[in-house]
Amino acid sequence: MTAPNPNAHLPAVPEEGQYRLGDDFVTDASDVWLNTTWPDGTQIVVAEPEGWEGLEFITPIDTSGGRDGGLDGPQSIAPRMLPVQGAIVAPDPATLRRAIAAVRRKLGPRKRVVWEQYDFGQERRLAMICRAQGDFRATPVYGTAMGGVATQIRFSLVAANPPYKLSSGPPEFVDIGLPVDSVSGRTYSKTYSYTYGASTNPGGIGQAENTGDVDAWPLFEITGPVNSPIIDNETTGRSFLVVGNIAAGDVVTIDSRTGRVTPANYRLVGRPWVLVPGVNNLRWRASSGSFDPSANLRVIWRSTSE
């Protein structure tokens, strides 16, 4: 007798259900949990959406050619489509209508929704930012149904582009302070209290681990005082400079994906970098002036997977 396939069934996970429709990556009381039993006895059962596991690549038709009839040029990634099909079973018609309304509210027009589920390959919960597309259909099931009244449901979600999965729950972050300057050379005795040699500028160091398999775009939060900080990813060799004197207690944020800086009176030299899969060694330092140990760089990210 062969051992059962552990991937043939949904795993036992400590969350409230296998799939979640929510407004954010962090759970909320208004979330709709699927493949679980609600406190009022309602059950919503759905199959895993077909588009969860893979990406669809598209090559534009105008790049075709060559003697072998092959396609040339880079491939683009199509929006990820998640067709969701399942059924709702409730103890009575009024409870069924409330369950249908709860799902429908999450799928409003032009409304962002987060689809979250347990991912076998990553062995953790991942989520995608989506929007509803097309119709939400609730088709009554005629005849008797075990457990109460039932309806079939069907709706489609389209993920953002690039349609990557992000770690759900609170975001990951690392805080990196700035050490006080150290001085090279030697100091004379108290009679001739004089130090010579240049002060070193080692900067603050830290690590950020992207546990996914594709690049993650972090958010940088710099708290002053610091003058024109330089922020390095020593793992990739990329760096950028924030131009301006950030006063004590002031906070400057940089969105690495868009390059947006807040407040807007600061500008960048160089492009904010990504966190590659694995451990990234980070360093930051002031361009000039003395370090202040109250200055801080916070790097915030979500590990990202295909």
VOPAGU-2260 file (C-alpha; in pm, 1 decimal, decimal comma):
REM VOPAGU-2260
SITE   aa  ch    i         X         Y         Z
SITE  MET   A    0       0,0       0,0       0,0
SITE  THR   A    1     149,0     331,6    -103,2
SITE  ALA   A    2     154,8     637,4     122,2
SITE  PRO   A    3    -108,6     901,4      46,6
SITE  ASN   A    4      -8,5    1209,0    -147,8
SITE  PRO   A    5      13,9    1494,9     108,9
SITE  ASN   A    6     -63,2    1750,2    -162,5
SITE  ALA   A    7    -386,0    1579,4    -263,2
SITE  HIS   A    8    -580,2    1761,3       9,5
SITE  LEU   A    9    -581,1    2108,9     153,3
SITE  PRO   A   10    -330,5    2130,7     439,3
SITE  ALA   A   11    -428,5    2202,2     796,7
SITE  VAL   A   12    -330,0    2564,9     856,4
SITE  PRO   A   13    -385,7    2768,7    1173,6
SITE  GLU   A   14    -587,7    3042,8    1001,7
SITE  GLU   A   15    -966,0    3065,0     984,3
SITE  GLY   A   16    -995,7    2925,5     631,9
SITE  GLN   A   17    -805,7    2825,9     322,3
SITE  TYR   A   18    -891,2    3134,1     112,8
SITE  ARG   A   19    -969,9    3492,8     210,9
SITE  LEU   A   20   -1130,1    3793,1      41,2
SITE  GLY   A   21   -1019,0    4107,2     221,5
SITE  ASP   A   22    -940,4    4474,4     183,4
SITE  ASP   A   23    -577,2    4447,8     294,1
SITE  PHE   A   24    -292,5    4204,2     350,6
SITE  VAL   A   25    -371,9    4208,1     723,5
SITE  THR   A   26    -688,2    4025,2     832,0
SITE  ASP   A   27    -997,1    4216,9     940,8
SITE  ALA   A   28   -1332,5    4127,9    1095,6
SITE  SER   A   29   -1509,4    4210,9     766,7
SITE  ASP   A   30   -1305,8    3958,2     565,1
SITE  VAL   A   31   -1481,6    3675,6     382,9
SITE  TRP   A   32   -1323,1    3338,0     461,6
SITE  LEU   A   33   -1375,6    3052,8     215,3
SITE  ASN   A   34   -1354,3    2676,1     271,0
SITE  THR   A   35   -1445,8    2707,7     636,0
SITE  THR   A   36   -1758,9    2718,1     852,7
SITE  TRP   A   37   -1876,7    3061,7     965,0
SITE  PRO   A   38   -2010,3    3120,8    1318,0
SITE  ASP   A   39   -2368,2    3133,9    1183,9
SITE  GLY   A   40   -2327,9    2790,2    1024,4
SITE  THR   A   41   -2269,8    2911,6     667,7
SITE  GLN   A   42   -2017,9    2722,4     457,5
SITE  ILE   A   43   -1854,6    2855,6     140,2
SITE  VAL   A   44   -1661,0    2599,0     -59,5
SITE  VAL   A   45   -1456,2    2697,8    -366,4
SITE  ALA   A   46   -1192,6    2532,5    -582,9
SITE  GLU   A   47    -844,7    2679,9    -616,1
SITE  PRO   A   48    -848,8    2938,4    -898,9
SITE  GLU   A   49    -675,7    2813,6   -1210,1
SITE  GLY   A   50    -449,7    3118,4   -1241,3
SITE  TRP   A   51    -288,9    3095,9    -896,1
SITE  GLU   A   52       5,3    2873,8    -985,0
SITE  GLY   A   53     132,9    3016,3   -1312,9
SITE  LEU   A   54     188,4    3323,2   -1525,6
SITE  GLU   A   55      81,0    3365,6   -1887,2
SITE  PHE   A   56     343,2    3512,8   -2117,8
SITE  ILE   A   57     250,5    3700,2   -2435,9
SITE  THR   A   58     472,6    3777,8   -2733,3
SITE  PRO   A   59     338,2    4059,6   -2953,1
SITE  ILE   A   60     254,5    3951,1   -3308,6
SITE  ASP   A   61     465,3    4226,5   -3465,4
SITE  THR   A   62     783,5    4066,1   -3331,9
SITE  SER   A   63     737,7    3746,2   -3534,9
SITE  GLY   A   64     975,4    3673,7   -3819,7
SITE  GLY   A   65    1300,1    3506,2   -3909,9
SITE  ARG   A   66    1378,0    3216,4   -4140,0
SITE  ASP   A   67    1268,1    2962,3   -3881,9
SITE  GLY   A   68     936,7    3136,8   -3823,3
SITE  GLY   A   69    1023,3    3200,1   -3456,1
SITE  LEU   A   70     915,2    3491,2   -3243,2
SITE  ASP   A   71    1171,5    3753,8   -3151,8
SITE  GLY   A   72    1176,2    4011,0   -2877,9
SITE  PRO   A   73    1095,0    4008,4   -2506,4
SITE  GLN   A   74     786,9    3837,5   -2373,1
SITE  SER   A   75     534,6    4036,3   -2173,2
SITE  ILE   A   76     335,3    3905,2   -1878,6
SITE  ALA   A   77     -41,3    3894,5   -1916,2
SITE  PRO   A   78    -265,4    3999,6   -1626,8
SITE  ARG   A   79    -328,6    3702,7   -1404,2
SITE  MET   A   80    -691,2    3588,8   -1411,9
SITE  LEU   A   81    -843,7    3406,6   -1113,8
SITE  PRO   A   82   -1177,9    3242,4   -1200,4
SITE  VAL   A   83   -1347,5    3142,3    -873,9
SITE  GLN   A   84   -1626,0    2883,4    -864,6
SITE  GLY   A   85   -1793,7    2728,1    -564,2
SITE  ALA   A   86   -2106,5    2701,0    -353,6
SITE  ILE   A   87   -2259,2    2859,6     -44,3
SITE  VAL   A   88   -2461,8    2643,5     195,2
SITE  ALA   A   89   -2649,2    2820,5     475,4
SITE  PRO   A   90   -2894,4    2702,1     744,8
SITE  ASP   A   91   -3183,0    2913,6     608,2
SITE  PRO   A   92   -3264,5    3152,0     320,8
SITE  ALA   A   93   -3205,3    3471,5     522,0
SITE  THR   A   94   -2857,7    3355,9     626,6
SITE  LEU   A   95   -2782,4    3257,1     268,4
SITE  ARG   A   96   -2873,3    3604,8     143,0
SITE  ARG   A   97   -2646,7    3765,2     403,6
SITE  ALA   A   98   -2357,2    3545,2     289,5
SITE  ILE   A   99   -2415,3    3633,6     -76,6
SITE  ALA   A  100   -2424,9    4003,7      14,4
SITE  ALA   A  101   -2097,7    3972,8     210,2
SITE  VAL   A  102   -1919,5    3829,9     -93,5
SITE  ARG   A  103   -2078,3    4083,8    -328,6
SITE  ARG   A  104   -1964,2    4377,1    -112,5
SITE  LYS   A  105   -1602,8    4267,6    -149,9
SITE  LEU   A  106   -1637,7    4265,5    -528,6
SITE  GLY   A  107   -1769,1    4616,3    -586,1
SITE  PRO   A  108   -1684,4    4810,2    -904,3
SITE  ARG   A  109   -1340,3    4976,8    -909,0
SITE  LYS   A  110   -1277,0    4829,9    -563,4
SITE  ARG   A  111    -947,3    4674,6    -465,0
SITE  VAL   A  112    -970,6    4330,1    -311,3
SITE  VAL   A  113    -696,2    4107,3    -172,0
SITE  TRP   A  114    -716,7    3735,9    -253,6
SITE  GLU   A  115    -514,7    3531,7      -6,1
SITE  GLN   A  116    -454,0    3159,2      16,5
SITE  TYR   A  117    -209,4    2898,7     137,6
SITE  ASP   A  118      61,4    2834,4    -122,9
SITE  PHE   A  119     199,9    2479,2    -137,2
SITE  GLY   A  120     527,5    2576,5    -304,4
SITE  GLN   A  121     612,3    2850,1     -51,9
SITE  GLU   A  122     445,2    2670,3     241,6
SITE  ARG   A  123     297,1    2995,8     368,1
SITE  ARG   A  124       8,4    3229,6     308,1
SITE  LEU   A  125      46,6    3462,3       8,7
SITE  ALA   A  126    -186,6    3720,7    -141,0
SITE  MET   A  127    -246,8    3921,9    -457,9
SITE  ILE   A  128    -407,2    4260,9    -510,4
SITE  CYS   A  129    -700,0    4213,8    -749,5
SITE  ARG   A  130   -1012,6    4373,5    -892,0
SITE  ALA   A  131   -1335,8    4199,2    -978,6
SITE  GLN   A  132   -1405,8    4153,8   -1348,7
SITE  GLY   A  133   -1733,9    4063,9   -1514,2
SITE  ASP   A  134   -2042,6    3947,7   -1327,1
SITE  PHE   A  135   -2085,9    3800,0    -983,1
SITE  ARG   A  136   -2328,7    3512,9   -1028,2
SITE  ALA   A  137   -2524,4    3336,2    -755,3
SITE  THR   A  138   -2729,2    3053,7    -907,7
SITE  PRO   A  139   -2980,6    2876,5    -678,1
SITE  VAL   A  140   -2942,6    2504,0    -636,6
SITE  TYR   A  141   -3286,6    2341,2    -674,6
SITE  GLY   A  142   -3392,9    2048,1    -467,2
SITE  THR   A  143   -3259,9    1943,3    -130,0
SITE  ALA   A  144   -2905,9    2019,3     -18,9
SITE  MET   A  145   -2730,4    1867,6     281,2
SITE  GLY   A  146   -2687,2    2127,9     553,8
SITE  GLY   A  147   -2950,1    2374,8     437,5
SITE  VAL   A  148   -3021,8    2597,9     138,4
SITE  ALA   A  149   -2749,1    2644,8    -120,3
SITE  THR   A  150   -2642,0    2846,9    -421,3
SITE  GLN   A  151   -2360,0    2817,9    -670,4
SITE  ILE   A  152   -2133,2    3121,9    -698,8
SITE  ARG   A  153   -1900,4    3232,8    -973,9
SITE  PHE   A  154   -1684,2    3542,1   -1015,0
SITE  SER   A  155   -1351,0    3640,7   -1169,7
SITE  LEU   A  156   -1061,3    3843,4   -1032,5
SITE  VAL   A  157    -785,0    4008,7   -1231,2
SITE  ALA   A  158    -455,6    4063,9   -1049,9
SITE  ALA   A  159    -244,5    4376,5   -1071,8
SITE  ASN   A  160      37,4    4385,1   -1324,4
SITE  PRO   A  161     300,6    4260,1   -1255,7
SITE  PRO   A  162      77,5    3994,6   -1099,9
SITE  TYR   A  163     304,1    3864,9    -826,7
SITE  LYS   A  164     211,5    3706,6    -494,1
SITE  LEU   A  165     310,2    3895,6    -180,5
SITE  SER   A  166     352,9    3772,2     175,8
SITE  SER   A  167      36,0    3840,2     373,6
SITE  GLY   A  168       5,2    3960,8     729,9
SITE  PRO   A  169     208,0    4253,0     871,2
SITE  PRO   A  170     491,2    4370,9     642,7
SITE  GLU   A  171     851,6    4278,3     711,4
SITE  PHE   A  172    1094,7    4553,7     808,5
SITE  VAL   A  173    1442,1    4623,6     942,5
SITE  ASP   A  174    1558,5    4931,6    1134,6
SITE  ILE   A  175    1917,3    5048,4    1077,7
SITE  GLY   A  176    2061,6    5321,2    1297,5
SITE  LEU   A  177    2370,4    5533,4    1241,5
SITE  PRO   A  178    2672,7    5480,4    1468,9
SITE  VAL   A  179    2867,5    5772,5    1610,0
SITE  ASP   A  180    3174,9    5867,1    1403,5
SITE  SER   A  181    3495,1    5684,9    1491,7
SITE  VAL   A  182    3830,3    5861,7    1460,5
SITE  SER   A  183    4152,6    5724,8    1316,8
SITE  GLY   A  184    4497,9    5827,1    1445,2
SITE  ARG   A  185    4602,6    5866,0    1806,4
SITE  THR   A  186    4534,1    6107,6    2090,9
SITE  TYR   A  187    4802,2    6298,5    2281,7
SITE  SER   A  188    4810,6    6311,5    2659,9
SITE  LYS   A  189    4583,9    6535,6    2863,9
SITE  THR   A  190    4849,3    6806,1    2865,2
SITE  TYR   A  191    4824,1    6831,0    2485,8
SITE  SER   A  192    4471,0    6713,7    2422,1
SITE  TYR   A  193    4474,0    6687,5    2044,4
SITE  THR   A  194    4349,1    6425,0    1804,5
SITE  TYR   A  195    4474,7    6394,6    1451,7
SITE  GLY   A  196    4366,1    6180,1    1161,0
SITE  ALA   A  197    4040,2    6166,8     963,5
SITE  SER   A  198    3707,5    6050,8    1102,8
SITE  THR   A  199    3571,0    5735,1     940,6
SITE  ASN   A  200    3225,2    5709,0     790,7
SITE  PRO   A  201    3130,4    5340,6     827,1
SITE  GLY   A  202    2753,1    5387,9     815,1
SITE  GLY   A  203    2484,0    5168,6     961,7
SITE  ILE   A  204    2447,1    4810,9     841,5
SITE  GLY   A  205    2160,7    4561,3     842,3
SITE  GLN   A  206    2004,8    4273,7     651,9
SITE  ALA   A  207    1672,2    4224,2     474,6
SITE  GLU   A  208    1562,2    3878,9     356,5
SITE  ASN   A  209    1326,1    3841,7      62,9
SITE  THR   A  210    1196,0    3487,2     113,0
SITE  GLY   A  211    1022,5    3485,7    -225,8
SITE  ASP   A  212    1161,9    3398,2    -569,6
SITE  VAL   A  213    1137,4    3735,9    -751,0
SITE  ASP   A  214    1252,7    4090,1    -668,5
SITE  ALA   A  215    1064,8    4279,5    -396,1
SITE  TRP   A  216    1016,4    4657,8    -404,1
SITE  PRO   A  217    1073,0    4806,1     -56,8
SITE  LEU   A  218     958,1    5130,5     102,9
SITE  PHE   A  219    1229,5    5341,2     269,3
SITE  GLU   A  220    1157,6    5559,2     574,1
SITE  ILE   A  221    1443,1    5789,0     679,1
SITE  THR   A  222    1424,1    5969,0    1014,1
SITE  GLY   A  223    1662,8    6260,6    1065,9
SITE  PRO   A  224    1892,2    6417,1    1153,7
SITE  VAL   A  225    2105,3    6314,9     857,7
SITE  ASN   A  226    2253,2    6507,8     566,1
SITE  SER   A  227    2199,4    6372,1     211,7
SITE  PRO   A  228    2203,4    6002,3     304,3
SITE  ILE   A  229    2340,4    5737,4      67,5
SITE  ILE   A  230    2154,6    5404,8      80,4
SITE  ASP   A  231    2332,4    5095,3     -52,1
SITE  ASN   A  232    2234,4    4737,0    -129,1
SITE  GLU   A  233    2577,5    4577,1    -107,6
SITE  THR   A  234    2440,9    4245,2    -232,2
SITE  THR   A  235    2346,7    4392,3    -570,5
SITE  GLY   A  236    2592,0    4682,8    -578,9
SITE  ARG   A  237    2310,7    4936,6    -626,2
SITE  SER   A  238    2280,8    5265,7    -436,7
SITE  PHE   A  239    2096,1    5597,3    -441,3
SITE  LEU   A  240    2130,3    5936,6    -273,0
SITE  VAL   A  241    1860,2    6149,4    -111,1
SITE  VAL   A  242    1955,2    6514,1    -164,5
SITE  GLY   A  243    1884,6    6742,8     129,5
SITE  ASN   A  244    1940,1    6790,2     499,0
SITE  ILE   A  245    1677,5    6587,9     689,4
SITE  ALA   A  246    1624,2    6763,3    1021,5
SITE  ALA   A  247    1593,6    6585,4    1355,5
SITE  GLY   A  248    1257,6    6410,0    1383,4
SITE  ASP   A  249    1162,2    6468,4    1018,1
SITE  VAL   A  250    1067,8    6160,7     812,5
SITE  VAL   A  251    1128,5    6115,1     439,1
SITE  THR   A  252     973,6    5816,5     257,5
SITE  ILE   A  253    1075,6    5672,7     -79,6
SITE  ASP   A  254     860,7    5424,7    -272,8
SITE  SER   A  255    1110,4    5215,4    -466,8
SITE  ARG   A  256     855,9    5097,7    -726,3
SITE  THR   A  257     739,7    5444,7    -829,6
SITE  GLY   A  258    1039,0    5651,1    -715,4
SITE  ARG   A  259     798,1    5884,2    -533,2
SITE  VAL   A  260     957,1    6086,3    -251,9
SITE  THR   A  261     752,9    6236,4      33,4
SITE  PRO   A  262     788,4    6528,9     107,8
SITE  ALA   A  263     836,4    6621,5    -256,2
SITE  ASN   A  264    1100,9    6888,7    -188,2
SITE  TYR   A  265    1364,4    6612,8    -160,8
SITE  ARG   A  266    1503,5    6460,4    -478,7
SITE  LEU   A  267    1698,0    6145,5    -561,6
SITE  VAL   A  268    2024,3    6079,5    -738,6
SITE  GLY   A  269    2005,6    5725,2    -868,5
SITE  ARG   A  270    1714,6    5481,4    -876,0
SITE  PRO   A  271    1585,8    5312,2    -558,7
SITE  TRP   A  272    1682,8    4947,5    -569,5
SITE  VAL   A  273    1501,4    4616,8    -518,0
SITE  LEU   A  274    1552,5    4334,3    -271,5
SITE  VAL   A  275    1662,8    4027,1    -464,8
SITE  PRO   A  276    1555,6    3680,8    -343,1
SITE  GLY   A  277    1754,7    3579,0     -37,2
SITE  VAL   A  278    1949,6    3789,4     212,7
SITE  ASN   A  279    2034,3    4147,5     110,4
SITE  ASN   A  280    2316,0    4326,5     295,5
SITE  LEU   A  281    2223,8    4692,3     344,1
SITE  ARG   A  282    2426,1    4997,5     443,1
SITE  TRP   A  283    2349,6    5368,2     471,6
SITE  ARG   A  284    2554,7    5670,5     568,0
SITE  ALA   A  285    2554,4    6049,2     564,1
SITE  SER   A  286    2725,4    6228,9     276,2
SITE  SER   A  287    2873,3    6486,6     514,7
SITE  GLY   A  288    2862,9    6599,4     875,4
SITE  SER   A  289    2865,4    6391,2    1190,7
SITE  PHE   A  290    2646,7    6090,9    1246,0
SITE  ASP   A  291    2366,2    6119,4    1498,7
SITE  PRO   A  292    2262,8    5796,0    1673,0
SITE  SER   A  293    1897,3    5907,8    1673,2
SITE  ALA   A  294    1884,6    5890,4    1291,8
SITE  ASN   A  295    1721,1    5576,7    1152,4
SITE  LEU   A  296    1653,7    5401,8     823,8
SITE  ARG   A  297    1356,8    5165,3     815,1
SITE  VAL   A  298    1329,8    4935,1     511,6
SITE  ILE   A  299     979,5    4785,2     472,3
SITE  TRP   A  300     895,6    4509,2     224,1
SITE  ARG   A  301     681,0    4211,0     140,6
SITE  SER   A  302     856,0    3900,5      17,5
SITE  THR   A  303     746,0    3844,2    -341,5
SITE  SER   A  304     685,1    3526,1    -540,4
SITE  GLU   A  305     588,8    3444,9    -897,2
